[in-house]
Amino acid sequence: MRTVNKNEIGQRLVSLLDEEHPVDEDIGIVDDNGEISGVVVTQAAYAFFLRKVEEEEDRIDGETIEKFHSSGEKDK
């Protein structure tokens, strides 16, 4: 992950990050056309997303293993 020090970002973003419950709303960074260039999430939200991605990867791995076992390939 790339990082930037909080003292190097604009005051508007700092104030959004300093809200009492910033995880309740993501912070979108938009370009001049209103298109999303990026999103800032809190540490808690990031940890949640990582955990969910890992859970999905584990589920997919389990399905792959089950398919392999039921295919008979392991017995060859």
All heavy atoms as a GROMACS GRO file, in nm:
protein
  603
    1MET      N    1   0.084  -0.117   0.000
    1MET     CA    2   0.000   0.000   0.000
    1MET      C    3   0.089   0.124   0.000
    1MET      O    4   0.186   0.132   0.074
    1MET     CB    5  -0.089  -0.001   0.125
    1MET     CG    6  -0.161   0.129   0.147
    1MET     SD    7  -0.245   0.154   0.305
    1MET     CE    8  -0.306  -0.003   0.348
    2ARG      N    9   0.053   0.218  -0.083
    2ARG     CA   10   0.123   0.346  -0.080
    2ARG      C   11   0.063   0.431   0.030
    2ARG      O   12  -0.055   0.418   0.062
    2ARG     CB   13   0.109   0.417  -0.214
    2ARG     CG   14   0.179   0.339  -0.325
    2ARG     CD   15   0.164   0.404  -0.457
    2ARG     NE   16   0.024   0.391  -0.500
    2ARG     CZ   17  -0.027   0.453  -0.605
    2ARG    NH1   18   0.047   0.534  -0.676
    2ARG    NH2   19  -0.153   0.435  -0.639
    3THR      N   20   0.143   0.514   0.091
    3THR     CA   21   0.093   0.597   0.202
    3THR      C   22   0.131   0.743   0.178
    3THR      O   23   0.222   0.773   0.102
    3THR     CB   24   0.152   0.552   0.337
    3THR    OG1   25   0.292   0.566   0.334
    3THR    CG2   26   0.113   0.408   0.368
    4VAL      N   27   0.057   0.830   0.246
    4VAL     CA   28   0.087   0.973   0.246
    4VAL      C   29   0.062   1.021   0.389
    4VAL      O   30  -0.030   0.974   0.455
    4VAL     CB   31   0.001   1.050   0.144
    4VAL    CG1   32  -0.146   1.038   0.175
    4VAL    CG2   33   0.043   1.195   0.133
    5ASN      N   34   0.146   1.109   0.437
    5ASN     CA   35   0.128   1.163   0.572
    5ASN      C   36   0.007   1.255   0.576
    5ASN      O   37  -0.018   1.330   0.482
    5ASN     CB   38   0.253   1.239   0.617
    5ASN     CG   39   0.368   1.146   0.643
    5ASN    OD1   40   0.350   1.034   0.690
    5ASN    ND2   41   0.489   1.192   0.614
    6LYS      N   42  -0.067   1.248   0.685
    6LYS     CA   43  -0.188   1.328   0.700
    6LYS      C   44  -0.159   1.478   0.688
    6LYS      O   45  -0.241   1.553   0.635
    6LYS     CB   46  -0.254   1.296   0.834
    6LYS     CG   47  -0.396   1.341   0.846
    6LYS     CD   48  -0.458   1.286   0.974
    6LYS     CE   49  -0.601   1.329   0.992
    6LYS     NZ   50  -0.658   1.276   1.116
    7ASN      N   51  -0.040   1.520   0.730
    7ASN     CA   52  -0.007   1.662   0.721
    7ASN      C   53   0.028   1.706   0.579
    7ASN      O   54   0.053   1.824   0.556
    7ASN     CB   55   0.106   1.699   0.819
    7ASN     CG   56   0.236   1.629   0.789
    7ASN    OD1   57   0.244   1.545   0.700
    7ASN    ND2   58   0.339   1.662   0.864
    8GLU      N   59   0.026   1.612   0.484
    8GLU     CA   60   0.055   1.646   0.345
    8GLU      C   61  -0.070   1.654   0.258
    8GLU      O   62  -0.060   1.680   0.139
    8GLU     CB   63   0.150   1.541   0.285
    8GLU     CG   64   0.286   1.538   0.351
    8GLU     CD   65   0.374   1.427   0.297
    8GLU    OE1   66   0.322   1.319   0.261
    8GLU    OE2   67   0.495   1.448   0.292
    9ILE      N   68  -0.188   1.631   0.317
    9ILE     CA   69  -0.312   1.635   0.240
    9ILE      C   70  -0.390   1.762   0.273
    9ILE      O   71  -0.362   1.829   0.371
    9ILE     CB   72  -0.399   1.509   0.264
    9ILE    CG1   73  -0.438   1.496   0.411
    9ILE    CG2   74  -0.327   1.384   0.216
    9ILE    CD1   75  -0.532   1.381   0.441
   10GLY      N   76  -0.488   1.792   0.192
   10GLY     CA   77  -0.566   1.913   0.209
   10GLY      C   78  -0.654   1.911   0.333
   10GLY      O   79  -0.693   1.805   0.383
   11GLN      N   80  -0.687   2.030   0.379
   11GLN     CA   81  -0.766   2.044   0.501
   11GLN      C   82  -0.905   1.983   0.486
   11GLN      O   83  -0.959   1.928   0.582
   11GLN     CB   84  -0.776   2.191   0.542
   11GLN     CG   85  -0.840   2.212   0.678
   11GLN     CD   86  -0.772   2.133   0.790
   11GLN    OE1   87  -0.649   2.126   0.797
   11GLN    NE2   88  -0.850   2.072   0.876
   12ARG      N   89  -0.966   1.989   0.369
   12ARG     CA   90  -1.100   1.932   0.350
   12ARG      C   91  -1.097   1.781   0.375
   12ARG      O   92  -1.183   1.727   0.444
   12ARG     CB   93  -1.150   1.961   0.208
   12ARG     CG   94  -1.278   1.895   0.170
   12ARG     CD   95  -1.397   1.964   0.235
   12ARG     NE   96  -1.520   1.903   0.185
   12ARG     CZ   97  -1.614   1.855   0.263
   12ARG    NH1   98  -1.604   1.860   0.393
   12ARG    NH2   99  -1.722   1.801   0.211
   13LEU      N  100  -0.997   1.713   0.323
   13LEU     CA  101  -0.985   1.568   0.344
   13LEU      C  102  -0.954   1.538   0.490
   13LEU      O  103  -1.011   1.446   0.549
   13LEU     CB  104  -0.879   1.509   0.252
   13LEU     CG  105  -0.859   1.358   0.258
   13LEU    CD1  106  -0.990   1.282   0.238
   13LEU    CD2  107  -0.757   1.314   0.155
   14VAL      N  108  -0.868   1.617   0.551
   14VAL     CA  109  -0.836   1.598   0.693
   14VAL      C  110  -0.963   1.610   0.777
   14VAL      O  111  -0.988   1.527   0.865
   14VAL     CB  112  -0.729   1.698   0.741
   14VAL    CG1  113  -0.716   1.695   0.894
   14VAL    CG2  114  -0.594   1.667   0.677
   15SER      N  115  -1.046   1.709   0.749
   15SER     CA  116  -1.168   1.728   0.828
   15SER      C  117  -1.264   1.611   0.809
   15SER      O  118  -1.331   1.569   0.904
   15SER     CB  119  -1.235   1.861   0.795
   15SER     OG  120  -1.284   1.862   0.664
   16LEU      N  121  -1.273   1.557   0.689
   16LEU     CA  122  -1.358   1.440   0.666
   16LEU      C  123  -1.305   1.318   0.741
   16LEU      O  124  -1.381   1.240   0.799
   16LEU     CB  125  -1.370   1.409   0.517
   16LEU     CG  126  -1.449   1.510   0.434
   16LEU    CD1  127  -1.436   1.477   0.285
   16LEU    CD2  128  -1.595   1.512   0.476
   17LEU      N  129  -1.173   1.301   0.742
   17LEU     CA  130  -1.112   1.189   0.813
   17LEU      C  131  -1.128   1.201   0.963
   17LEU      O  132  -1.135   1.100   1.034
   17LEU     CB  133  -0.964   1.177   0.778
   17LEU     CG  134  -0.930   1.132   0.637
   17LEU    CD1  135  -0.782   1.150   0.611
   17LEU    CD2  136  -0.974   0.989   0.614
   18ASP      N  137  -1.134   1.323   1.012
   18ASP     CA  138  -1.143   1.346   1.156
   18ASP      C  139  -1.285   1.341   1.211
   18ASP      O  140  -1.305   1.359   1.331
   18ASP     CB  141  -1.079   1.482   1.192
   18ASP     CG  142  -0.928   1.479   1.182
   18ASP    OD1  143  -0.870   1.368   1.182
   18ASP    OD2  144  -0.867   1.588   1.175
   19GLU      N  145  -1.384   1.314   1.125
   19GLU     CA  146  -1.522   1.304   1.173
   19GLU      C  147  -1.532   1.193   1.276
   19GLU      O  148  -1.454   1.098   1.276
   19GLU     CB  149  -1.617   1.276   1.057
   19GLU     CG  150  -1.636   1.395   0.965
   19GLU     CD  151  -1.730   1.362   0.850
   19GLU    OE1  152  -1.770   1.246   0.834
   19GLU    OE2  153  -1.761   1.457   0.776
   20GLU      N  154  -1.631   1.202   1.362
   20GLU     CA  155  -1.647   1.105   1.470
   20GLU      C  156  -1.668   0.964   1.420
   20GLU      O  157  -1.614   0.868   1.474
   20GLU     CB  158  -1.764   1.146   1.560
   20GLU     CG  159  -1.777   1.057   1.682
   20GLU     CD  160  -1.888   1.105   1.775
   20GLU    OE1  161  -1.940   1.216   1.757
   20GLU    OE2  162  -1.920   1.028   1.869
   21HIS      N  163  -1.748   0.946   1.314
   21HIS     CA  164  -1.777   0.813   1.259
   21HIS      C  165  -1.748   0.812   1.109
   21HIS      O  166  -1.839   0.795   1.028
   21HIS     CB  167  -1.922   0.774   1.284
   21HIS     CG  168  -1.959   0.771   1.428
   21HIS    ND1  169  -1.912   0.674   1.514
   21HIS    CD2  170  -2.035   0.854   1.503
   21HIS    CE1  171  -1.959   0.696   1.635
   21HIS    NE2  172  -2.034   0.806   1.632
   22PRO      N  173  -1.622   0.826   1.070
   22PRO     CA  174  -1.590   0.836   0.926
   22PRO      C  175  -1.619   0.708   0.848
   22PRO      O  176  -1.636   0.712   0.728
   22PRO     CB  177  -1.441   0.868   0.925
   22PRO     CG  178  -1.391   0.813   1.053
   22PRO     CD  179  -1.503   0.830   1.151
   23VAL      N  180  -1.629   0.593   0.917
   23VAL     CA  181  -1.655   0.468   0.846
   23VAL      C  182  -1.798   0.463   0.792
   23VAL      O  183  -1.830   0.386   0.704
   23VAL     CB  184  -1.623   0.346   0.936
   23VAL    CG1  185  -1.731   0.326   1.040
   23VAL    CG2  186  -1.604   0.221   0.853
   24ASP      N  187  -1.887   0.547   0.846
   24ASP     CA  188  -2.026   0.548   0.802
   24ASP      C  189  -2.040   0.593   0.658
   24ASP      O  190  -2.136   0.558   0.591
   24ASP     CB  191  -2.112   0.637   0.892
   24ASP     CG  192  -2.124   0.580   1.033
   24ASP    OD1  193  -2.096   0.459   1.051
   24ASP    OD2  194  -2.160   0.655   1.123
   25GLU      N  195  -1.947   0.673   0.608
   25GLU     CA  196  -1.951   0.719   0.470
   25GLU      C  197  -1.810   0.716   0.413
   25GLU      O  198  -1.716   0.768   0.472
   25GLU     CB  199  -2.005   0.861   0.462
   25GLU     CG  200  -2.151   0.873   0.500
   25GLU     CD  201  -2.205   1.012   0.475
   25GLU    OE1  202  -2.176   1.068   0.367
   25GLU    OE2  203  -2.272   1.065   0.563
   26ASP      N  204  -1.797   0.656   0.293
   26ASP     CA  205  -1.668   0.657   0.224
   26ASP      C  206  -1.638   0.800   0.179
   26ASP      O  207  -1.728   0.883   0.167
   26ASP     CB  208  -1.672   0.566   0.102
   26ASP     CG  209  -1.701   0.421   0.138
   26ASP    OD1  210  -1.662   0.379   0.247
   26ASP    OD2  211  -1.762   0.352   0.055
   27ILE      N  212  -1.513   0.827   0.152
   27ILE     CA  213  -1.473   0.957   0.100
   27ILE      C  214  -1.428   0.936  -0.043
   27ILE      O  215  -1.326   0.872  -0.068
   27ILE     CB  216  -1.360   1.018   0.184
   27ILE    CG1  217  -1.403   1.033   0.331
   27ILE    CG2  218  -1.316   1.152   0.126
   27ILE    CD1  219  -1.290   1.069   0.425
   28GLY      N  220  -1.508   0.984  -0.137
   28GLY     CA  221  -1.473   0.972  -0.278
   28GLY      C  222  -1.392   1.091  -0.325
   28GLY      O  223  -1.418   1.205  -0.287
   29ILE      N  224  -1.292   1.064  -0.406
   29ILE     CA  225  -1.211   1.169  -0.466
   29ILE      C  226  -1.248   1.172  -0.613
   29ILE      O  227  -1.232   1.071  -0.683
   29ILE     CB  228  -1.061   1.143  -0.447
   29ILE    CG1  229  -1.029   1.135  -0.296
   29ILE    CG2  230  -0.977   1.249  -0.517
   29ILE    CD1  231  -0.888   1.089  -0.266
   30VAL      N  232  -1.302   1.285  -0.658
   30VAL     CA  233  -1.351   1.295  -0.796
   30VAL      C  234  -1.266   1.391  -0.876
   30VAL      O  235  -1.204   1.484  -0.823
   30VAL     CB  236  -1.499   1.339  -0.798
   30VAL    CG1  237  -1.587   1.234  -0.732
   30VAL    CG2  238  -1.520   1.472  -0.732
   31ASP      N  239  -1.265   1.367  -1.009
   31ASP     CA  240  -1.193   1.456  -1.099
   31ASP      C  241  -1.285   1.571  -1.142
   31ASP      O  242  -1.398   1.583  -1.094
   31ASP     CB  243  -1.136   1.380  -1.219
   31ASP     CG  244  -1.242   1.314  -1.306
   31ASP    OD1  245  -1.362   1.353  -1.297
   31ASP    OD2  246  -1.208   1.224  -1.385
   32ASP      N  247  -1.239   1.653  -1.234
   32ASP     CA  248  -1.316   1.769  -1.278
   32ASP      C  249  -1.447   1.731  -1.348
   32ASP      O  250  -1.538   1.813  -1.358
   32ASP     CB  251  -1.232   1.856  -1.372
   32ASP     CG  252  -1.117   1.924  -1.300
   32ASP    OD1  253  -1.126   1.940  -1.176
   32ASP    OD2  254  -1.018   1.959  -1.366
   33ASN      N  255  -1.457   1.608  -1.396
   33ASN     CA  256  -1.578   1.561  -1.462
   33ASN      C  257  -1.674   1.491  -1.366
   33ASN      O  258  -1.776   1.438  -1.408
   33ASN     CB  259  -1.543   1.465  -1.577
   33ASN     CG  260  -1.462   1.531  -1.684
   33ASN    OD1  261  -1.488   1.646  -1.721
   33ASN    ND2  262  -1.362   1.462  -1.736
   34GLY      N  263  -1.639   1.487  -1.238
   34GLY     CA  264  -1.723   1.421  -1.140
   34GLY      C  265  -1.704   1.270  -1.135
   34GLY      O  266  -1.776   1.200  -1.066
   35GLU      N  267  -1.606   1.219  -1.208
   35GLU     CA  268  -1.576   1.075  -1.209
   35GLU      C  269  -1.490   1.041  -1.087
   35GLU      O  270  -1.399   1.117  -1.051
   35GLU     CB  271  -1.501   1.036  -1.336
   35GLU     CG  272  -1.579   1.062  -1.464
   35GLU     CD  273  -1.699   0.972  -1.480
   35GLU    OE1  274  -1.688   0.853  -1.443
   35GLU    OE2  275  -1.803   1.021  -1.528
   36ILE      N  276  -1.517   0.927  -1.026
   36ILE     CA  277  -1.440   0.886  -0.909
   36ILE      C  278  -1.298   0.845  -0.950
   36ILE      O  279  -1.280   0.758  -1.035
   36ILE     CB  280  -1.509   0.771  -0.834
   36ILE    CG1  281  -1.641   0.821  -0.775
   36ILE    CG2  282  -1.419   0.714  -0.725
   36ILE    CD1  283  -1.720   0.715  -0.701
   37SER      N  284  -1.201   0.911  -0.890
   37SER     CA  285  -1.060   0.878  -0.913
   37SER      C  286  -1.009   0.782  -0.808
   37SER      O  287  -0.917   0.705  -0.831
   37SER     CB  288  -0.974   1.004  -0.909
   37SER     OG  289  -1.009   1.092  -1.012
   38GLY      N  290  -1.069   0.788  -0.689
   38GLY     CA  291  -1.026   0.702  -0.579
   38GLY      C  292  -1.121   0.717  -0.462
   38GLY      O  293  -1.209   0.802  -0.463
   39VAL      N  294  -1.101   0.632  -0.365
   39VAL     CA  295  -1.184   0.634  -0.245
   39VAL      C  296  -1.092   0.616  -0.125
   39VAL      O  297  -1.002   0.533  -0.126
   39VAL     CB  298  -1.289   0.520  -0.248
   39VAL    CG1  299  -1.370   0.518  -0.120
   39VAL    CG2  300  -1.380   0.535  -0.369
   40VAL      N  301  -1.119   0.694  -0.021
   40VAL     CA  302  -1.045   0.683   0.104
   40VAL      C  303  -1.135   0.612   0.203
   40VAL      O  304  -1.252   0.647   0.218
   40VAL     CB  305  -1.006   0.822   0.158
   40VAL    CG1  306  -0.936   0.810   0.293
   40VAL    CG2  307  -0.920   0.897   0.057
   41VAL      N  308  -1.083   0.509   0.268
   41VAL     CA  309  -1.158   0.437   0.371
   41VAL      C  310  -1.078   0.438   0.500
   41VAL      O  311  -0.956   0.452   0.498
   41VAL     CB  312  -1.191   0.291   0.329
   41VAL    CG1  313  -1.281   0.287   0.208
   41VAL    CG2  314  -1.065   0.212   0.304
   42THR      N  315  -1.147   0.422   0.609
   42THR     CA  316  -1.079   0.420   0.738
   42THR      C  317  -1.007   0.287   0.758
   42THR      O  318  -1.031   0.190   0.686
   42THR     CB  319  -1.179   0.438   0.852
   42THR    OG1  320  -1.269   0.328   0.850
   42THR    CG2  321  -1.254   0.569   0.841
   43GLN      N  322  -0.924   0.283   0.860
   43GLN     CA  323  -0.851   0.160   0.893
   43GLN      C  324  -0.949   0.046   0.924
   43GLN      O  325  -0.929  -0.068   0.881
   43GLN     CB  326  -0.758   0.183   1.010
   43GLN     CG  327  -0.675   0.063   1.047
   43GLN     CD  328  -0.579   0.091   1.161
   43GLN    OE1  329  -0.571   0.202   1.212
   43GLN    NE2  330  -0.505  -0.010   1.201
   44ALA      N  331  -1.055   0.077   0.996
   44ALA     CA  332  -1.154  -0.026   1.031
   44ALA      C  333  -1.224  -0.080   0.906
   44ALA      O  334  -1.243  -0.200   0.891
   44ALA     CB  335  -1.257   0.030   1.128
   45ALA      N  336  -1.259   0.009   0.814
   45ALA     CA  337  -1.324  -0.034   0.691
   45ALA      C  338  -1.228  -0.117   0.606
   45ALA      O  339  -1.265  -0.219   0.548
   45ALA     CB  340  -1.375   0.086   0.612
   46TYR      N  341  -1.103  -0.075   0.600
   46TYR     CA  342  -1.003  -0.148   0.523
   46TYR      C  343  -0.983  -0.288   0.579
   46TYR      O  344  -0.980  -0.387   0.504
   46TYR     CB  345  -0.871  -0.069   0.524
   46TYR     CG  346  -0.763  -0.130   0.438
   46TYR    CD1  347  -0.777  -0.137   0.301
   46TYR    CD2  348  -0.647  -0.180   0.496
   46TYR    CE1  349  -0.678  -0.193   0.221
   46TYR    CE2  350  -0.547  -0.236   0.418
   46TYR     CZ  351  -0.563  -0.242   0.281
   46TYR     OH  352  -0.465  -0.297   0.204
   47ALA      N  353  -0.975  -0.300   0.710
   47ALA     CA  354  -0.961  -0.431   0.774
   47ALA      C  355  -1.082  -0.518   0.744
   47ALA      O  356  -1.069  -0.638   0.716
   47ALA     CB  357  -0.943  -0.416   0.925
   48PHE      N  358  -1.201  -0.459   0.747
   48PHE     CA  359  -1.324  -0.532   0.715
   48PHE      C  360  -1.320  -0.583   0.571
   48PHE      O  361  -1.349  -0.700   0.545
   48PHE     CB  362  -1.445  -0.441   0.736
   48PHE     CG  363  -1.574  -0.500   0.691
   48PHE    CD1  364  -1.641  -0.592   0.771
   48PHE    CD2  365  -1.629  -0.465   0.569
   48PHE    CE1  366  -1.761  -0.647   0.729
   48PHE    CE2  367  -1.748  -0.520   0.527
   48PHE     CZ  368  -1.815  -0.611   0.607
   49PHE      N  369  -1.282  -0.495   0.477
   49PHE     CA  370  -1.276  -0.536   0.336
   49PHE      C  371  -1.175  -0.648   0.316
   49PHE      O  372  -1.202  -0.746   0.244
   49PHE     CB  373  -1.240  -0.417   0.247
   49PHE     CG  374  -1.343  -0.308   0.245
   49PHE    CD1  375  -1.304  -0.176   0.236
   49PHE    CD2  376  -1.478  -0.336   0.254
   49PHE    CE1  377  -1.399  -0.074   0.234
   49PHE    CE2  378  -1.574  -0.235   0.253
   49PHE     CZ  379  -1.534  -0.103   0.242
   50LEU      N  380  -1.059  -0.637   0.379
   50LEU     CA  381  -0.958  -0.742   0.366
   50LEU      C  382  -1.009  -0.874   0.420
   50LEU      O  383  -0.988  -0.980   0.359
   50LEU     CB  384  -0.830  -0.703   0.439
   50LEU     CG  385  -0.741  -0.598   0.373
   50LEU    CD1  386  -0.619  -0.572   0.460
   50LEU    CD2  387  -0.699  -0.641   0.235
   51ARG      N  388  -1.076  -0.869   0.534
   51ARG     CA  389  -1.130  -0.992   0.594
   51ARG      C  390  -1.232  -1.056   0.501
   51ARG      O  391  -1.232  -1.178   0.480
   51ARG     CB  392  -1.192  -0.960   0.730
   51ARG     CG  393  -1.231  -1.082   0.809
   51ARG     CD  394  -1.272  -1.049   0.953
   51ARG     NE  395  -1.386  -0.958   0.962
   51ARG     CZ  396  -1.380  -0.830   0.998
   51ARG    NH1  397  -1.264  -0.776   1.030
   51ARG    NH2  398  -1.488  -0.756   1.004
   52LYS      N  399  -1.318  -0.976   0.439
   52LYS     CA  400  -1.420  -1.028   0.349
   52LYS      C  401  -1.357  -1.087   0.223
   52LYS      O  402  -1.400  -1.191   0.174
   52LYS     CB  403  -1.522  -0.920   0.312
   52LYS     CG  404  -1.611  -0.881   0.428
   52LYS     CD  405  -1.688  -1.001   0.477
   52LYS     CE  406  -1.776  -0.972   0.594
   52LYS     NZ  407  -1.845  -1.091   0.644
   53VAL      N  408  -1.254  -1.023   0.172
   53VAL     CA  409  -1.184  -1.075   0.054
   53VAL      C  410  -1.119  -1.209   0.088
   53VAL      O  411  -1.128  -1.306   0.011
   53VAL     CB  412  -1.080  -0.974   0.002
   53VAL    CG1  413  -0.986  -1.039  -0.098
   53VAL    CG2  414  -1.149  -0.853  -0.059
   54GLU      N  415  -1.055  -1.218   0.204
   54GLU     CA  416  -0.992  -1.343   0.246
   54GLU      C  417  -1.096  -1.453   0.265
   54GLU      O  418  -1.072  -1.568   0.226
   54GLU     CB  419  -0.913  -1.322   0.374
   54GLU     CG  420  -0.788  -1.239   0.353
   54GLU     CD  421  -0.719  -1.199   0.483
   54GLU    OE1  422  -0.768  -1.235   0.592
   54GLU    OE2  423  -0.616  -1.128   0.474
   55GLU      N  424  -1.212  -1.419   0.321
   55GLU     CA  425  -1.320  -1.518   0.336
   55GLU      C  426  -1.365  -1.570   0.201
   55GLU      O  427  -1.386  -1.690   0.183
   55GLU     CB  428  -1.439  -1.456   0.411
   55GLU     CG  429  -1.414  -1.434   0.558
   55GLU     CD  430  -1.528  -1.357   0.626
   55GLU    OE1  431  -1.631  -1.328   0.559
   55GLU    OE2  432  -1.513  -1.325   0.746
   56GLU      N  433  -1.379  -1.481   0.104
   56GLU     CA  434  -1.422  -1.522  -0.031
   56GLU      C  435  -1.314  -1.606  -0.098
   56GLU      O  436  -1.345  -1.706  -0.164
   56GLU     CB  437  -1.457  -1.399  -0.115
   56GLU     CG  438  -1.506  -1.432  -0.254
   56GLU     CD  439  -1.636  -1.510  -0.259
   56GLU    OE1  440  -1.703  -1.530  -0.155
   56GLU    OE2  441  -1.672  -1.556  -0.370
   57GLU      N  442  -1.188  -1.569  -0.081
   57GLU     CA  443  -1.079  -1.649  -0.137
   57GLU      C  444  -1.079  -1.789  -0.075
   57GLU      O  445  -1.060  -1.888  -0.146
   57GLU     CB  446  -0.945  -1.581  -0.113
   57GLU     CG  447  -0.922  -1.459  -0.198
   57GLU     CD  448  -0.796  -1.384  -0.162
   57GLU    OE1  449  -0.743  -1.401  -0.049
   57GLU    OE2  450  -0.750  -1.305  -0.246
   58ASP      N  451  -1.102  -1.798   0.056
   58ASP     CA  452  -1.108  -1.928   0.124
   58ASP      C  453  -1.225  -2.012   0.070
   58ASP      O  454  -1.212  -2.132   0.049
   58ASP     CB  455  -1.121  -1.911   0.275
   58ASP     CG  456  -0.994  -1.860   0.340
   58ASP    OD1  457  -0.887  -1.862   0.274
   58ASP    OD2  458  -1.001  -1.815   0.456
   59ARG      N  459  -1.339  -1.947   0.048
   59ARG     CA  460  -1.456  -2.018  -0.004
   59ARG      C  461  -1.427  -2.072  -0.144
   59ARG      O  462  -1.455  -2.189  -0.174
   59ARG     CB  463  -1.577  -1.924  -0.010
   59ARG     CG  464  -1.708  -1.993  -0.050
   59ARG     CD  465  -1.818  -1.895  -0.080
   59ARG     NE  466  -1.791  -1.812  -0.197
   59ARG     CZ  467  -1.801  -1.854  -0.323
   59ARG    NH1  468  -1.835  -1.978  -0.351
   59ARG    NH2  469  -1.775  -1.771  -0.424
   60ILE      N  470  -1.366  -1.991  -0.229
   60ILE     CA  471  -1.332  -2.033  -0.365
   60ILE      C  472  -1.230  -2.146  -0.362
   60ILE      O  473  -1.242  -2.244  -0.436
   60ILE     CB  474  -1.282  -1.914  -0.448
   60ILE    CG1  475  -1.398  -1.817  -0.474
   60ILE    CG2  476  -1.220  -1.960  -0.580
   60ILE    CD1  477  -1.355  -1.683  -0.531
   61ASP      N  478  -1.130  -2.134  -0.275
   61ASP     CA  479  -1.030  -2.240  -0.261
   61ASP      C  480  -1.097  -2.370  -0.219
   61ASP      O  481  -1.064  -2.478  -0.271
   61ASP     CB  482  -0.923  -2.202  -0.159
   61ASP     CG  483  -0.830  -2.093  -0.210
   61ASP    OD1  484  -0.831  -2.063  -0.331
   61ASP    OD2  485  -0.755  -2.037  -0.126
   62GLY      N  486  -1.191  -2.363  -0.126
   62GLY     CA  487  -1.262  -2.482  -0.081
   62GLY      C  488  -1.340  -2.547  -0.194
   62GLY      O  489  -1.341  -2.670  -0.208
   63GLU      N  490  -1.405  -2.464  -0.276
   63GLU     CA  491  -1.478  -2.518  -0.391
   63GLU      C  492  -1.383  -2.586  -0.489
   63GLU      O  493  -1.414  -2.694  -0.542
   63GLU     CB  494  -1.555  -2.407  -0.462
   63GLU     CG  495  -1.679  -2.360  -0.392
   63GLU     CD  496  -1.751  -2.252  -0.469
   63GLU    OE1  497  -1.707  -2.214  -0.578
   63GLU    OE2  498  -1.855  -2.206  -0.417
   64THR      N  499  -1.269  -2.524  -0.513
   64THR     CA  500  -1.171  -2.580  -0.606
   64THR      C  501  -1.120  -2.714  -0.554
   64THR      O  502  -1.108  -2.811  -0.631
   64THR     CB  503  -1.053  -2.482  -0.625
   64THR    OG1  504  -1.104  -2.358  -0.674
   64THR    CG2  505  -0.950  -2.537  -0.721
   65ILE      N  506  -1.091  -2.722  -0.427
   65ILE     CA  507  -1.043  -2.847  -0.368
   65ILE      C  508  -1.151  -2.954  -0.377
   65ILE      O  509  -1.123  -3.069  -0.414
   65ILE     CB  510  -1.000  -2.824  -0.221
   65ILE    CG1  511  -0.872  -2.740  -0.218
   65ILE    CG2  512  -0.980  -2.956  -0.147
   65ILE    CD1  513  -0.837  -2.687  -0.081
   66GLU      N  514  -1.274  -2.918  -0.347
   66GLU     CA  515  -1.384  -3.014  -0.355
   66GLU      C  516  -1.402  -3.065  -0.497
   66GLU      O  517  -1.420  -3.185  -0.519
   66GLU     CB  518  -1.514  -2.949  -0.305
   66GLU     CG  519  -1.633  -3.040  -0.308
   66GLU     CD  520  -1.617  -3.165  -0.222
   66GLU    OE1  521  -1.550  -3.158  -0.117
   66GLU    OE2  522  -1.670  -3.271  -0.261
   67LYS      N  523  -1.395  -2.976  -0.595
   67LYS     CA  524  -1.406  -3.018  -0.736
   67LYS      C  525  -1.292  -3.113  -0.773
   67LYS      O  526  -1.313  -3.210  -0.844
   67LYS     CB  527  -1.407  -2.897  -0.828
   67LYS     CG  528  -1.537  -2.820  -0.826
   67LYS     CD  529  -1.530  -2.698  -0.916
   67LYS     CE  530  -1.656  -2.615  -0.904
   67LYS     NZ  531  -1.647  -2.491  -0.983
   68PHE      N  532  -1.172  -3.082  -0.726
   68PHE     CA  533  -1.057  -3.167  -0.754
   68PHE      C  534  -1.077  -3.306  -0.694
   68PHE      O  535  -1.057  -3.407  -0.761
   68PHE     CB  536  -0.929  -3.103  -0.699
   68PHE     CG  537  -0.807  -3.189  -0.716
   68PHE    CD1  538  -0.748  -3.204  -0.841
   68PHE    CD2  539  -0.751  -3.254  -0.608
   68PHE    CE1  540  -0.636  -3.282  -0.856
   68PHE    CE2  541  -0.638  -3.333  -0.622
   68PHE     CZ  542  -0.581  -3.347  -0.747
   69HIS      N  543  -1.121  -3.311  -0.569
   69HIS     CA  544  -1.141  -3.440  -0.503
   69HIS      C  545  -1.252  -3.520  -0.571
   69HIS      O  546  -1.240  -3.643  -0.585
   69HIS     CB  547  -1.174  -3.420  -0.354
   69HIS     CG  548  -1.056  -3.380  -0.272
   69HIS    ND1  549  -0.955  -3.465  -0.238
   69HIS    CD2  550  -1.023  -3.260  -0.216
   69HIS    CE1  551  -0.865  -3.402  -0.167
   69HIS    NE2  552  -0.903  -3.277  -0.151
   70SER      N  553  -1.358  -3.454  -0.611
   70SER     CA  554  -1.469  -3.527  -0.672
   70SER      C  555  -1.443  -3.561  -0.819
   70SER      O  556  -1.511  -3.644  -0.875
   70SER     CB  557  -1.599  -3.448  -0.658
   70SER     OG  558  -1.590  -3.326  -0.730
   71SER      N  559  -1.341  -3.502  -0.879
   71SER     CA  560  -1.310  -3.529  -1.020
   71SER      C  561  -1.236  -3.661  -1.040
   71SER      O  562  -1.230  -3.712  -1.150
   71SER     CB  563  -1.227  -3.416  -1.079
   71SER     OG  564  -1.094  -3.420  -1.029
   72GLY      N  565  -1.177  -3.712  -0.933
   72GLY     CA  566  -1.098  -3.834  -0.945
   72GLY      C  567  -0.954  -3.808  -0.987
   72GLY      O  568  -0.875  -3.902  -0.998
   73GLU      N  569  -0.919  -3.684  -1.012
   73GLU     CA  570  -0.783  -3.650  -1.055
   73GLU      C  571  -0.678  -3.688  -0.951
   73GLU      O  572  -0.569  -3.729  -0.987
   73GLU     CB  573  -0.772  -3.499  -1.085
   73GLU     CG  574  -0.834  -3.457  -1.215
   73GLU     CD  575  -0.756  -3.507  -1.334
   73GLU    OE1  576  -0.631  -3.500  -1.336
   73GLU    OE2  577  -0.821  -3.555  -1.429
   74LYS      N  578  -0.710  -3.675  -0.824
   74LYS     CA  579  -0.610  -3.704  -0.721
   74LYS      C  580  -0.575  -3.851  -0.714
   74LYS      O  581  -0.471  -3.887  -0.664
   74LYS     CB  582  -0.657  -3.654  -0.584
   74LYS     CG  583  -0.764  -3.737  -0.520
   74LYS     CD  584  -0.792  -3.689  -0.379
   74LYS     CE  585  -0.884  -3.787  -0.314
   74LYS     NZ  586  -0.876  -3.790  -0.174
   75ASP      N  587  -0.665  -3.937  -0.767
   75ASP     CA  588  -0.640  -4.081  -0.762
   75ASP      C  589  -0.561  -4.132  -0.881
   75ASP      O  590  -0.531  -4.249  -0.889
   75ASP     CB  591  -0.774  -4.154  -0.753
   75ASP     CG  592  -0.850  -4.115  -0.627
   75ASP    OD1  593  -0.784  -4.091  -0.523
   75ASP    OD2  594  -0.975  -4.107  -0.634
   76LYS      N  595  -0.529  -4.045  -0.974
   76LYS     CA  596  -0.456  -4.088  -1.096
   76LYS      C  597  -0.309  -4.093  -1.073
   76LYS      O  598  -0.249  -4.030  -0.997
   76LYS     CB  599  -0.487  -3.994  -1.212
   76LYS     CG  600  -0.629  -4.013  -1.262
   76LYS     CD  601  -0.649  -3.926  -1.382
   76LYS     CE  602  -0.793  -3.944  -1.432
   76LYS     NZ  603  -0.817  -3.868  -1.551
   0.00000   0.00000   0.00000
